[in-house]
Structure formats: C-alpha cells, structure tokens
Amino acid sequence: MNVYLLRHGRTICNEQRRYQGRLDVPLSPEGEAALRPALFSAELVYVSPLHRARQTARILFPAARQAVVPEFAEMDFGAFDARTADEMADDAAYRAWVNGGCEGCCPGGEDRASFCARVCAAFETLVDGAAARGEARLVVVAHGGTLRAVMERFALPERGYFDWNAPCGGGFALAWEESLWREGQRLRLSGELSC
C-alpha cells in the first residue's frame, strides 16, 4: 500500500508567516492558483476538518470523496494564533514556549505531546483499516504539524519533529510493508511531493 501525506496549499497566514493553527482560513488566491490536480488518483481522501485542507483536497483530487478526521486538525496554538513570531518577540509566554522547544502548552491551546498523540492514534487506525481491507492507496490532506507528527512517529528513516518540513501543497509518499508495520508500526519514506 502507498500512503500519501499532503499539506494544504498556501493561505494568507502562511504568506504573512502567522500562526494559524485552528483558525479556519481558506486558501489565498495565490495558494489556490498554485495547486493542480495530483498526478495520481484517489477515490477517498481523509482530510482535516479545516477549510484549507478540504479546499486543497478538492483541487488535488476533484473526483474523490472526502472523509473528515477531526483529529487531523492542526495544533491549537491558542493565544498565539493569528500572530507572527516578530509580533510576539516581547511576549513572555511565547518566549517561554519557544525556549522550551515548543513542547509546552500554548496559552489557551494544547501542548505538542497531546497534539501528536491525537494525530498519531487516528492515523494508526486509518492505516490498520486500509491494510486490513487490502487497499492500494491511503491519502491524507492536512497540515504541516499533522504531517510532522505522523512522520516523526511512523517514518523511516527516523527524523525529529522539526526535521519533517513539507511545503504548502506538498508532502510525503510512504510505503506500507507488512513486516515493518507489524514489528514497529513503521512506514518507509519513498519520496517527497510538491505541487
């Protein structure tokens, strides 16, 4: 089975380098124009509930059905959402979060461990189900953080959370192999994707 993890296209928040987490913003006109139908087809695409991911999936896979997975929503950055790092340079809570490796709880949001746990549990369930049904392809369209969480936990070669960077509209292709999944729930990286 081939597994495709794709990040949504660009939004105005991406273009302005703003945290957007749970903000339900659409693609920017430029972000929408940069996307084209994918070079492979999918009958079903698993998507984050946020508009930018669902909109991206409609462009990449216009004929596909979408199944919303609430757990694939981006990390909740709480008080940091809609703000840039420069705007928060003197914000003590933001500085403490950054100095702590961005692992702690964002004020009014969530911490990285809880975020990764919810994403990875949902992803594991999808992979197990797709493998049991003998599906040839599993496609997910979500967010940069969602992809990082999945790749850090499941991908080979192993890399840290912040080492998995997908461009807007891009992502990763992984190969499911029964022995790797059974022994350690791992997927082998087979390529990187870009729009």
Backbone as a printed PyTorch tensor [residue, N CA C, xyz], in Angstrom:
tensor([[[  0.8430,  -1.1800,   0.0000],
         [  0.0000,   0.0000,   0.0000],
         [  0.8870,   1.2410,   0.0000]],

        [[  0.4850,   2.2430,  -0.7790],
         [  1.1590,   3.5370,  -0.7860],
         [  0.3660,   4.5080,   0.0770]],

        [[  1.0760,   5.2600,   0.9020],
         [  0.4580,   6.2390,   1.7930],
         [  0.9700,   7.6130,   1.3820]],

        [[  0.0310,   8.5350,   1.1570],
         [  0.3800,   9.8900,   0.7490],
         [ -0.1000,  10.8740,   1.8070]],

        [[  0.8180,  11.6790,   2.3080],
         [  0.5060,  12.7080,   3.2900],
         [  0.7700,  14.0570,   2.6300]],

        [[ -0.2730,  14.8680,   2.5070],
         [ -0.1510,  16.1380,   1.8040],
         [ -0.5750,  17.3010,   2.6850]],

        [[  0.1580,  18.3770,   2.5580],
         [ -0.1450,  19.5950,   3.3050],
         [ -1.0330,  20.4960,   2.4460]],

        [[ -1.9080,  21.2240,   3.0930],
         [ -2.7750,  22.1560,   2.3710],
         [ -1.9610,  23.2140,   1.6190]],

        [[ -2.6040,  23.8700,   0.6610],
         [ -1.9850,  24.9650,  -0.0730],
         [ -1.8290,  26.2110,   0.7930]],

        [[ -1.2030,  27.2130,   0.2230],
         [ -0.9030,  28.4450,   0.9560],
         [ -2.1590,  29.2420,   1.3110]],

        [[ -2.0960,  29.8480,   2.4770],
         [ -3.1470,  30.7590,   2.9480],
         [ -2.5080,  32.1340,   3.1750]],

        [[ -3.3270,  33.1180,   3.4470],
         [ -2.7970,  34.4410,   3.7690],
         [ -1.9390,  34.3790,   5.0250]],

        [[ -2.2990,  33.5130,   5.9740],
         [ -1.4860,  33.3600,   7.1900],
         [ -0.1110,  32.7920,   6.8610]],

        [[ -0.0480,  31.8050,   5.9620],
         [  1.2530,  31.2820,   5.5350],
         [  2.0830,  32.3950,   4.9060]],

        [[  1.4410,  33.1680,   4.0460],
         [  2.1560,  34.2190,   3.3270],
         [  2.6600,  35.3100,   4.2620]],

        [[  1.9470,  35.5540,   5.3560],
         [  2.3540,  36.5680,   6.3300],
         [  3.1260,  35.9710,   7.5080]],

        [[  3.3700,  34.6640,   7.4430],
         [  4.1110,  33.9380,   8.4770],
         [  3.4220,  34.0450,   9.8450]],

        [[  2.1000,  33.8920,   9.8280],
         [  1.3040,  33.9230,  11.0510],
         [  0.9600,  32.5010,  11.4840]],

        [[  0.9400,  32.2780,  12.7820],
         [  0.4060,  31.0200,  13.2920],
         [ -1.0710,  30.9810,  12.9150]],

        [[ -1.5220,  29.8220,  12.3890],
         [ -2.9360,  29.7400,  12.0380],
         [ -3.6430,  28.5790,  12.6960]],

        [[ -2.9130,  27.6110,  13.2030],
         [ -3.4780,  26.5220,  13.9830],
         [ -4.9210,  26.1850,  13.6800]],

        [[ -5.8110,  26.5170,  14.6240],
         [ -7.2300,  26.1870,  14.4960],
         [ -8.0410,  27.2690,  13.7720]],

        [[ -7.3970,  28.3640,  13.3430],
         [ -8.1260,  29.3660,  12.5630],
         [ -8.6090,  28.7000,  11.2740]],

        [[ -9.8610,  28.8870,  10.9390],
         [-10.4240,  28.1990,   9.7730],
         [-10.3660,  29.1020,   8.5420]],

        [[ -9.1530,  29.3780,   8.0930],
         [ -8.9410,  30.2690,   6.9530],
         [ -8.8920,  29.4740,   5.6510]],

        [[ -9.3570,  30.0700,   4.5520],
         [ -9.2910,  29.3950,   3.2580],
         [ -7.9150,  29.5810,   2.6220]],

        [[ -7.7160,  28.9350,   1.4940],
         [ -6.5170,  29.1830,   0.7050],
         [ -6.5360,  30.6210,   0.2170]],

        [[ -5.3610,  31.2100,   0.0530],
         [ -5.2840,  32.5300,  -0.5670],
         [ -5.5020,  32.3520,  -2.0650]],

        [[ -5.8520,  33.4090,  -2.7930],
         [ -5.9870,  33.2730,  -4.2460],
         [ -4.7230,  32.7180,  -4.9040]],

        [[ -3.5520,  33.1600,  -4.4170],
         [ -2.2900,  32.6600,  -4.9650],
         [ -2.0720,  31.1950,  -4.6010]],

        [[ -2.4450,  30.8480,  -3.3790],
         [ -2.3070,  29.4600,  -2.9480],
         [ -3.2000,  28.5300,  -3.7430]],

        [[ -4.4140,  28.9720,  -3.9990],
         [ -5.3400,  28.1690,  -4.8000],
         [ -4.8350,  28.0220,  -6.2310]],

        [[ -4.3430,  29.1170,  -6.8070],
         [ -3.8640,  29.0890,  -8.1910],
         [ -2.6250,  28.2110,  -8.3680]],

        [[ -1.8410,  28.0260,  -7.3030],
         [ -0.6140,  27.2270,  -7.3930],
         [ -0.8770,  25.7230,  -7.4140]],

        [[ -2.0830,  25.3170,  -7.0370],
         [ -2.3970,  23.8830,  -6.9610],
         [ -2.9550,  23.3670,  -8.2800]],

        [[ -2.6370,  22.1140,  -8.5750],
         [ -3.1470,  21.4190,  -9.7560],
         [ -3.6000,  20.0300,  -9.3250]],

        [[ -4.4730,  19.3830, -10.0900],
         [ -4.8200,  18.0020,  -9.7480],
         [ -3.5670,  17.1360,  -9.6130]],

        [[ -3.6030,  16.2570,  -8.6420],
         [ -2.4690,  15.3670,  -8.3860],
         [ -2.2210,  14.4570,  -9.5790]],

        [[ -1.0090,  13.9430,  -9.6590],
         [ -0.6250,  13.0430, -10.7510],
         [ -1.0910,  11.6120, -10.5160]],

        [[ -1.7480,  11.3740,  -9.4030],
         [ -2.3280,  10.0640,  -9.1210],
         [ -3.7530,  10.3040,  -8.6310]],

        [[ -4.5760,   9.3130,  -8.7630],
         [ -5.9830,   9.4790,  -8.3930],
         [ -6.2620,   8.8760,  -7.0160]],

        [[ -7.3890,   9.2670,  -6.4680],
         [ -7.8470,   8.7070,  -5.1980],
         [ -9.3650,   8.7210,  -5.2060]],

        [[ -9.9570,   7.6400,  -4.7480],
         [-11.4090,   7.5970,  -4.6160],
         [-11.8570,   8.2370,  -3.3110]],

        [[-11.0080,   8.1480,  -2.2930],
         [-11.3230,   8.6590,  -0.9610],
         [-10.0970,   9.3760,  -0.4140]],

        [[-10.3140,  10.5640,   0.1330],
         [ -9.2330,  11.3270,   0.7520],
         [ -9.6490,  11.6510,   2.1840]],

        [[ -8.7740,  11.3720,   3.1230],
         [ -9.0120,  11.7080,   4.5230],
         [ -8.4890,  13.1240,   4.7520]],

        [[ -9.3260,  13.9840,   5.3230],
         [ -8.9760,  15.3940,   5.4410],
         [ -9.1820,  15.9080,   6.8660]],

        [[ -8.4260,  16.9390,   7.1890],
         [ -8.6720,  17.7230,   8.3860],
         [-10.0240,  18.4090,   8.2270]],

        [[-10.6750,  18.7490,   9.3340],
         [-11.9450,  19.4670,   9.2200],
         [-11.7860,  20.9270,   8.7980]],

        [[-10.5720,  21.4520,   8.8090],
         [-10.3800,  22.8640,   8.4960],
         [-10.4700,  23.1160,   6.9920]],

        [[-11.0520,  24.2570,   6.6560],
         [-11.4070,  24.5870,   5.2760],
         [-10.2200,  24.4940,   4.3220]],

        [[ -9.0460,  24.9700,   4.7410],
         [ -7.8980,  24.9840,   3.8370],
         [ -7.4910,  23.5870,   3.3970]],

        [[ -7.6540,  22.5920,   4.2490],
         [ -7.3240,  21.2150,   3.8770],
         [ -8.3850,  20.6300,   2.9480]],

        [[ -9.6530,  20.8640,   3.2600],
         [-10.7290,  20.3390,   2.4150],
         [-10.7000,  20.9870,   1.0320]],

        [[-10.4060,  22.2890,   0.9910],
         [-10.3100,  23.0040,  -0.2830],
         [ -9.1480,  22.4560,  -1.1180]],

        [[ -8.0220,  22.2130,  -0.4940],
         [ -6.8620,  21.6400,  -1.1860],
         [ -7.1920,  20.2610,  -1.7430]],

        [[ -7.8510,  19.4380,  -0.9410],
         [ -8.2030,  18.0840,  -1.3930],
         [ -9.1250,  18.1310,  -2.6040]],

        [[-10.0500,  19.0880,  -2.6390],
         [-10.9550,  19.2190,  -3.7930],
         [-10.1980,  19.5630,  -5.0670]],

        [[ -9.1430,  20.3580,  -4.9380],
         [ -8.3460,  20.7240,  -6.1170],
         [ -7.4500,  19.5710,  -6.5420]],

        [[ -6.7770,  18.9440,  -5.5880],
         [ -5.8490,  17.8530,  -5.9190],
         [ -6.5720,  16.6060,  -6.4110]],

        [[ -7.7350,  16.3340,  -5.8320],
         [ -8.4880,  15.1110,  -6.1360],
         [ -9.9560,  15.4680,  -6.3740]],

        [[-10.2540,  16.0970,  -7.5200],
         [-11.6060,  16.6300,  -7.7340],
         [-12.7140,  15.5880,  -7.7390]],

        [[-12.4100,  14.3510,  -8.0570],
         [-13.4520,  13.3150,  -8.1200],
         [-13.5620,  12.5020,  -6.8320]],

        [[-12.6990,  12.7660,  -5.8660],
         [-12.6470,  11.9350,  -4.6570],
         [-13.6990,  12.3420,  -3.6390]],

        [[-14.1720,  11.3590,  -2.8800],
         [-14.9750,  11.6240,  -1.6930],
         [-14.0210,  12.0400,  -0.5840]],

        [[-14.5190,  12.8580,   0.3290],
         [-13.7060,  13.2810,   1.4610],
         [-14.2840,  12.7120,   2.7490]],

        [[-13.4060,  12.2120,   3.5890],
         [-13.7850,  11.7500,   4.9260],
         [-13.0530,  12.6400,   5.9310]],

        [[-13.8070,  13.3940,   6.7130],
         [-13.2130,  14.3160,   7.6830],
         [-12.7520,  13.5470,   8.9200]],

        [[-11.5080,  13.7900,   9.3090],
         [-10.9330,  13.1940,  10.5130],
         [-10.6350,  14.3480,  11.4770]],

        [[-11.4860,  14.5630,  12.4790],
         [-11.2940,  15.7110,  13.3880],
         [ -9.9070,  15.7520,  14.0310]],

        [[ -9.3410,  14.5840,  14.3070],
         [ -8.0300,  14.5180,  14.9680],
         [ -6.8960,  15.0380,  14.0860]],

        [[ -7.1510,  15.2140,  12.7840],
         [ -6.1120,  15.7170,  11.8910],
         [ -6.0530,  17.2400,  11.8370]],

        [[ -6.8830,  17.9390,  12.6230],
         [ -6.7950,  19.4020,  12.6850],
         [ -5.4100,  19.8000,  13.1800]],

        [[ -4.9670,  20.9600,  12.7560],
         [ -3.6490,  21.4640,  13.1640],
         [ -3.6060,  21.6640,  14.6750]],

        [[ -2.4140,  21.7600,  15.2140],
         [ -2.2230,  22.0280,  16.6360],
         [ -2.9300,  23.3210,  17.0090]],

        [[ -3.5070,  23.3330,  18.1850],
         [ -4.1830,  24.5280,  18.6890],
         [ -3.1400,  25.4120,  19.3690]],

        [[ -2.8050,  26.5300,  18.7040],
         [ -1.7990,  27.4490,  19.2380],
         [ -2.4060,  28.4800,  20.1830]],

        [[ -3.6880,  28.3950,  20.4400],
         [ -4.3390,  29.2510,  21.4190],
         [ -4.0710,  30.7240,  21.1890]],

        [[ -3.5050,  31.3920,  22.1940],
         [ -3.2630,  32.8350,  22.1460],
         [ -2.2580,  33.2470,  21.0770]],

        [[ -1.5120,  32.2880,  20.5340],
         [ -0.5130,  32.6190,  19.5120],
         [ -1.1150,  32.6850,  18.1050]],

        [[ -2.2930,  32.1190,  17.9070],
         [ -2.9150,  32.1200,  16.5870],
         [ -3.1240,  33.5380,  16.0640]],

        [[ -2.9320,  33.6980,  14.7720],
         [ -3.1100,  34.9500,  14.0250],
         [ -1.9900,  35.9540,  14.2870]],

        [[ -0.9610,  35.5470,  15.0050],
         [  0.1570,  36.4400,  15.3150],
         [  1.4410,  35.8850,  14.7080]],

        [[  2.3900,  36.7700,  14.4500],
         [  3.6920,  36.3450,  13.9400],
         [  4.6870,  36.2570,  15.0970]],

        [[  5.8000,  35.5720,  14.8590],
         [  6.8570,  35.5000,  15.8710],
         [  7.3820,  36.8930,  16.1890]],

        [[  7.5190,  37.7450,  15.1790],
         [  8.0040,  39.1100,  15.4160],
         [  7.0470,  39.8840,  16.3150]],

        [[  5.7520,  39.7130,  16.1090],
         [  4.7700,  40.4080,  16.9420],
         [  4.8130,  39.9420,  18.3930]],

        [[  5.3010,  38.7280,  18.6030],
         [  5.3370,  38.1690,  19.9600],
         [  6.7390,  38.1530,  20.5620]],

        [[  7.6630,  38.8760,  19.9530],
         [  9.0520,  38.8640,  20.4180],
         [  9.1840,  39.2230,  21.8900]],

        [[  8.3100,  40.0890,  22.3930],
         [  8.3740,  40.5110,  23.7950],
         [  7.3010,  39.8570,  24.6630]],

        [[  6.6080,  38.8770,  24.1240],
         [  5.5490,  38.1700,  24.8540],
         [  6.2070,  37.0760,  25.6950]],

        [[  6.1420,  37.2020,  27.0110],
         [  6.8260,  36.2600,  27.9090],
         [  6.3400,  34.8250,  27.7160]],

        [[  5.0400,  34.6490,  27.5170],
         [  4.5090,  33.2960,  27.3350],
         [  5.0290,  32.6800,  26.0340]],

        [[  5.1000,  33.4700,  24.9980],
         [  5.6090,  32.9610,  23.7200],
         [  7.0870,  32.6290,  23.8350]],

        [[  7.8670,  33.5060,  24.4510],
         [  9.3100,  33.2560,  24.6100],
         [  9.5310,  31.9790,  25.4210]],

        [[  8.7550,  31.7870,  26.4840],
         [  8.8970,  30.5770,  27.3070],
         [  8.5700,  29.3360,  26.4860]],

        [[  7.5340,  29.4110,  25.6600],
         [  7.1500,  28.2710,  24.8250],
         [  8.2560,  27.9480,  23.8260]],

        [[  8.7780,  28.9580,  23.1420],
         [  9.8570,  28.7510,  22.1650],
         [ 11.1100,  28.2260,  22.8620]],

        [[ 11.4830,  28.8280,  23.9850],
         [ 12.6870,  28.4020,  24.7020],
         [ 12.5580,  26.9850,  25.2510]],

        [[ 11.3170,  26.5090,  25.4030],
         [ 11.0720,  25.1340,  25.8460],
         [ 10.9620,  24.1530,  24.6910]],

        [[ 11.4350,  24.5570,  23.5110],
         [ 11.4010,  23.6640,  22.3460],
         [ 10.0170,  23.5320,  21.7320]],

        [[  9.1190,  24.4770,  22.0280],
         [  7.7400,  24.4570,  21.5070],
         [  7.0080,  23.1820,  21.9310]],

        [[  7.3410,  22.6850,  23.1120],
         [  6.7160,  21.4620,  23.6050],
         [  5.6160,  21.7230,  24.6260]],

        [[  5.7010,  22.8260,  25.3310],
         [  4.7340,  23.1160,  26.3870],
         [  3.3700,  23.4800,  25.8330]],

        [[  2.4640,  23.7580,  26.7450],
         [  1.1000,  24.1020,  26.3620],
         [  1.0300,  25.5740,  25.9660]],

        [[  0.4870,  25.8260,  24.7940],
         [  0.2470,  27.2050,  24.3720],
         [ -0.8890,  27.7590,  25.2340]],

        [[ -0.8190,  29.0100,  25.6860],
         [ -1.9140,  29.5710,  26.4900],
         [ -3.2360,  29.4690,  25.7290]],

        [[ -4.1990,  28.7580,  26.3210],
         [ -5.4820,  28.5690,  25.6710],
         [ -5.4660,  27.5390,  24.5600]],

        [[ -4.3430,  26.8450,  24.3840],
         [ -4.2020,  25.8620,  23.3100],
         [ -3.8250,  24.4980,  23.8390]],

        [[ -2.9360,  23.8190,  23.1150],
         [ -2.5280,  22.4700,  23.5360],
         [ -1.0200,  22.3240,  23.4780]],

        [[ -0.5140,  21.2950,  24.1120],
         [  0.9160,  21.0120,  24.0790],
         [  1.2080,  20.0220,  22.9530]],

        [[  2.4620,  19.9800,  22.5550],
         [  2.8400,  19.1640,  21.3970],
         [  2.6130,  17.6730,  21.6400]],

        [[  2.8770,  17.1680,  22.8250],
         [  2.7040,  15.7380,  23.0840],
         [  1.2410,  15.3220,  22.9110]],

        [[  0.3200,  16.1220,  23.4270],
         [ -1.1070,  15.7980,  23.2790],
         [ -1.5390,  15.8790,  21.8240]],

        [[ -1.0680,  16.9060,  21.1290],
         [ -1.3520,  17.0590,  19.7080],
         [ -0.8740,  15.8350,  18.9330]],

        [[  0.3820,  15.4590,  19.1220],
         [  0.9460,  14.3160,  18.4000],
         [  0.2100,  13.0270,  18.7440]],

        [[ -0.1700,  12.8550,  19.9950],
         [ -0.8790,  11.6380,  20.4040],
         [ -2.2180,  11.5210,  19.6870]],

        [[ -2.9860,  12.6180,  19.5990],
         [ -4.2930,  12.5300,  18.9320],
         [ -4.1410,  12.2740,  17.4350]],

        [[ -3.1740,  12.9440,  16.8030],
         [ -2.9400,  12.7470,  15.3650],
         [ -2.5100,  11.3090,  15.0870]],

        [[ -1.5340,  10.8290,  15.8420],
         [ -0.9600,   9.5070,  15.5650],
         [ -1.9390,   8.3760,  15.8570]],

        [[ -2.7630,   8.5150,  16.8770],
         [ -3.7690,   7.4800,  17.1570],
         [ -4.7480,   7.3660,  16.0020]],

        [[ -5.2070,   8.4990,  15.4700],
         [ -6.1380,   8.4770,  14.3440],
         [ -5.4720,   7.9110,  13.0950]],

        [[ -4.2300,   8.2890,  12.8650],
         [ -3.5220,   7.7970,  11.6790],
         [ -3.3050,   6.2910,  11.7550]],

        [[ -2.8980,   5.8060,  12.9060],
         [ -2.6800,   4.3670,  13.0850],
         [ -3.9600,   3.5840,  12.7920]],

        [[ -5.0890,   4.0830,  13.2590],
         [ -6.3710,   3.4310,  12.9980],
         [ -6.6670,   3.3820,  11.5050]],

        [[ -6.3960,   4.4820,  10.7950],
         [ -6.6260,   4.5050,   9.3430],
         [ -5.7420,   3.5040,   8.6150]],

        [[ -4.4650,   3.4660,   8.9870],
         [ -3.5430,   2.5360,   8.3200],
         [ -3.9590,   1.0960,   8.5850]],

        [[ -4.2890,   0.7720,   9.8270],
         [ -4.7170,  -0.5900,  10.1460],
         [ -5.9490,  -0.9810,   9.3230]],

        [[ -6.9100,  -0.0700,   9.2250],
         [ -8.1260,  -0.3610,   8.4680],
         [ -7.8590,  -0.5220,   6.9860]],

        [[ -7.0510,   0.3680,   6.4140],
         [ -6.7350,   0.2900,   4.9820],
         [ -5.9670,  -0.9860,   4.6720]],

        [[ -5.0360,  -1.3620,   5.5330],
         [ -4.2660,  -2.5900,   5.3230],
         [ -5.1740,  -3.8180,   5.4150]],

        [[ -6.0700,  -3.8410,   6.3900],
         [ -6.9840,  -4.9780,   6.5560],
         [ -7.9040,  -5.1380,   5.3510]],

        [[ -8.2650,  -4.0110,   4.7320],
         [ -9.1350,  -4.0640,   3.5500],
         [ -8.3610,  -4.2960,   2.2590]],

        [[ -7.0400,  -4.3280,   2.3370],
         [ -6.2150,  -4.5540,   1.1550],
         [ -6.1940,  -3.3790,   0.1910]],

        [[ -6.3570,  -2.1740,   0.7230],
         [ -6.3690,  -1.0000,  -0.1500],
         [ -4.9770,  -0.7220,  -0.7070]],

        [[ -4.9460,  -0.2150,  -1.9150],
         [ -3.6770,   0.0660,  -2.5780],
         [ -3.1300,   1.4360,  -2.2020]],

        [[ -4.0050,   2.3350,  -1.7170],
         [ -3.6070,   3.7240,  -1.5170],
         [ -4.3650,   4.3340,  -0.3450]],

        [[ -3.6520,   5.1070,   0.4620],
         [ -4.2430,   5.8650,   1.5640],
         [ -3.7580,   7.3020,   1.4090]],

        [[ -4.6960,   8.2450,   1.2890],
         [ -4.3520,   9.6470,   1.0460],
         [ -4.9040,  10.5160,   2.1670]],

        [[ -4.0390,  11.3670,   2.7160],
         [ -4.4060,  12.3030,   3.7770],
         [ -4.0120,  13.7080,   3.3320]],

        [[ -4.9360,  14.6670,   3.4850],
         [ -4.6190,  16.0770,   3.2630],
         [ -4.8810,  16.8090,   4.5710]],

        [[ -3.8320,  17.3830,   5.1310],
         [ -3.9660,  18.0160,   6.4450],
         [ -3.0260,  19.2180,   6.5480]],

        [[ -2.2180,  19.2690,   7.5910],
         [ -1.4380,  20.4590,   7.9500],
         [  0.0190,  20.1040,   8.1810]],

        [[  0.8580,  21.1390,   8.1840],
         [  2.2830,  20.9160,   8.4180],
         [  2.5560,  20.1930,   9.7200]],

        [[  1.9130,  20.6200,  10.7970],
         [  2.1180,  19.9630,  12.0860],
         [  1.5990,  18.5430,  12.1090]],

        [[  0.4810,  18.3200,  11.4630],
         [ -0.0960,  16.9710,  11.3860],
         [  0.8740,  16.0280,  10.6880]],

        [[  1.4320,  16.4870,   9.5750],
         [  2.3980,  15.6710,   8.8490],
         [  3.6430,  15.4220,   9.6800]],

        [[  4.1240,  16.4610,  10.3740],
         [  5.3090,  16.2820,  11.2280],
         [  5.0640,  15.2200,  12.2930]],

        [[  3.9010,  15.2650,  12.9270],
         [  3.5860,  14.3000,  13.9840],
         [  3.6140,  12.8780,  13.4430]],

        [[  2.9820,  12.6700,  12.2970],
         [  2.9350,  11.3340,  11.6920],
         [  4.3300,  10.8810,  11.2730]],

        [[  5.0660,  11.7630,  10.6200],
         [  6.3810,  11.3740,  10.1180],
         [  7.3550,  11.0750,  11.2510]],

        [[  7.3310,  11.8840,  12.3050],
         [  8.2330,  11.6340,  13.4270],
         [  7.9570,  10.2690,  14.0520]],

        [[  6.6980,   9.9090,  14.1880],
         [  6.3360,   8.6470,  14.8520],
         [  6.4730,   7.4230,  13.9510]],

        [[  6.0980,   7.5340,  12.6830],
         [  5.9590,   6.3390,  11.8500],
         [  6.9880,   6.1890,  10.7310]],

        [[  7.6720,   7.2450,  10.3320],
         [  8.5010,   7.1800,   9.1170],
         [  9.9000,   6.6300,   9.3600]],

        [[ 10.3790,   5.9310,   8.3660],
         [ 11.7830,   5.5320,   8.2580],
         [ 12.3280,   6.1580,   6.9790]],

        [[ 13.4670,   6.8310,   7.0450],
         [ 14.3710,   6.9350,   8.1920],
         [ 13.7900,   7.8340,   9.2860]],

        [[ 14.2560,   7.5950,  10.4900],
         [ 13.7760,   8.3750,  11.6290],
         [ 14.3700,   9.7780,  11.5920]],

        [[ 13.5090,  10.7490,  11.8710],
         [ 13.9410,  12.1480,  11.9900],
         [ 13.1020,  12.7930,  13.0870]],

        [[ 13.5990,  13.9160,  13.5980],
         [ 12.8710,  14.6510,  14.6110],
         [ 11.6820,  15.3980,  14.0340]],

        [[ 10.7970,  15.8370,  14.9020],
         [  9.5700,  16.5320,  14.5220],
         [  9.8340,  17.6960,  13.5660]],

        [[ 10.7650,  18.5570,  13.9190],
         [ 11.0210,  19.7550,  13.1170],
         [ 11.8850,  19.4820,  11.8830]],

        [[ 12.3110,  18.2460,  11.7130],
         [ 13.0890,  17.8830,  10.5230],
         [ 12.2120,  17.4490,   9.3610]],

        [[ 10.9090,  17.3210,   9.5880],
         [  9.9670,  16.9310,   8.5300],
         [  9.2100,  18.1740,   8.0680]],

        [[  9.6910,  18.7940,   7.0230],
         [  9.1020,  20.0350,   6.5290],
         [  8.5290,  19.8200,   5.1440]],

        [[  7.2300,  19.9360,   5.0350],
         [  6.5600,  19.8100,   3.7380],
         [  6.1420,  21.2000,   3.2750]],

        [[  6.3730,  21.5290,   2.0200],
         [  5.9040,  22.8250,   1.5250],
         [  4.3840,  22.8240,   1.4040]],

        [[  3.7890,  24.0020,   1.3840],
         [  2.3500,  24.0760,   1.1430],
         [  2.0450,  23.4050,  -0.1930]],

        [[  1.0630,  22.5240,  -0.1890],
         [  0.7130,  21.7820,  -1.3940],
         [  1.5960,  20.5700,  -1.6520]],

        [[  2.5760,  20.3280,  -0.7950],
         [  3.4800,  19.1840,  -0.9640],
         [  3.3270,  18.1930,   0.1710]],

        [[  4.2400,  17.2430,   0.2260],
         [  4.1570,  16.2540,   1.3000],
         [  5.0810,  15.0800,   1.0850]],

        [[  4.6120,  13.9160,   1.5340],
         [  5.4500,  12.7250,   1.5680],
         [  4.7020,  11.5110,   1.0430]],

        [[  5.4390,  10.6490,   0.3570],
         [  4.9240,   9.3480,  -0.0580],
         [  5.6360,   8.2990,   0.7830]],

        [[  4.8690,   7.3590,   1.3190],
         [  5.4140,   6.3060,   2.1630],
         [  4.9270,   4.9480,   1.6770]],

        [[  5.7210,   3.9440,   1.9150],
         [  5.3470,   2.5800,   1.5360],
         [  5.0300,   1.7770,   2.7900]],

        [[  3.8420,   1.1550,   2.7980],
         [  3.4610,   0.2510,   3.8750],
         [  3.9690,  -1.1380,   3.5220]],

        [[  4.7250,  -1.7290,   4.4440],
         [  5.1980,  -3.1070,   4.2930],
         [  4.7390,  -3.8600,   5.5300]],

        [[  4.1300,  -5.0050,   5.3200],
         [  3.5220,  -5.7300,   6.4340],
         [  4.4940,  -5.9850,   7.5760]],

        [[  5.7230,  -6.4190,   7.2520],
         [  6.6730,  -6.7570,   8.3190],
         [  7.0760,  -5.5110,   9.1120]],

        [[  7.3330,  -4.4140,   8.4350],
         [  7.7130,  -3.1790,   9.1330],
         [  6.5910,  -2.6690,  10.0270]],

        [[  5.3600,  -2.7610,   9.5170],
         [  4.2310,  -2.2740,  10.3020],
         [  3.9740,  -3.1930,  11.4960]],

        [[  4.0430,  -4.4980,  11.2740],
         [  3.7850,  -5.4520,  12.3420],
         [  4.8430,  -5.3600,  13.4440]],

        [[  6.1050,  -5.1710,  13.0530],
         [  7.1900,  -5.1820,  14.0410],
         [  7.3210,  -3.8690,  14.8100]],

        [[  7.0270,  -2.7410,  14.1750],
         [  7.2280,  -1.4770,  14.8840],
         [  6.3590,  -0.3410,  14.4110]],

        [[  5.3190,  -0.6650,  13.6440],
         [  4.4200,   0.3440,  13.0860],
         [  5.2200,   1.4530,  12.3950]],

        [[  5.9910,   1.0120,  11.4080],
         [  6.8220,   1.9330,  10.6390],
         [  6.4330,   1.8790,   9.1670]],

        [[  6.6260,   3.0160,   8.5010],
         [  6.4050,   3.1510,   7.0640],
         [  7.6950,   3.6730,   6.4550]],

        [[  8.0260,   3.1700,   5.2820],
         [  9.2760,   3.5860,   4.6420],
         [  9.0400,   4.7820,   3.7150]],

        [[  9.8060,   5.8520,   3.9090],
         [  9.7090,   7.0160,   3.0400],
         [ 10.0980,   6.5990,   1.6180]],

        [[  9.2350,   6.8820,   0.6580],
         [  9.5520,   6.5310,  -0.7340],
         [  9.7010,   7.7590,  -1.6140]],

        [[  9.3500,   8.9430,  -1.1020],
         [  9.5380,  10.1510,  -1.8970],
         [  8.9150,  11.3630,  -1.2380]],

        [[  9.3320,  12.5220,  -1.7370],
         [  8.7410,  13.7780,  -1.2910],
         [  7.9640,  14.3650,  -2.4490]],

        [[  6.8470,  15.0220,  -2.1370],
         [  5.9440,  15.5130,  -3.1540],
         [  5.8690,  17.0310,  -3.1120]],

        [[  5.7040,  17.6490,  -4.2700],
         [  5.4950,  19.1010,  -4.3280],
         [  4.4810,  19.3880,  -5.4180]],

        [[  3.7880,  20.5360,  -5.2640],
         [  2.7670,  20.8560,  -6.2450],
         [  3.4000,  21.4410,  -7.5190]]])
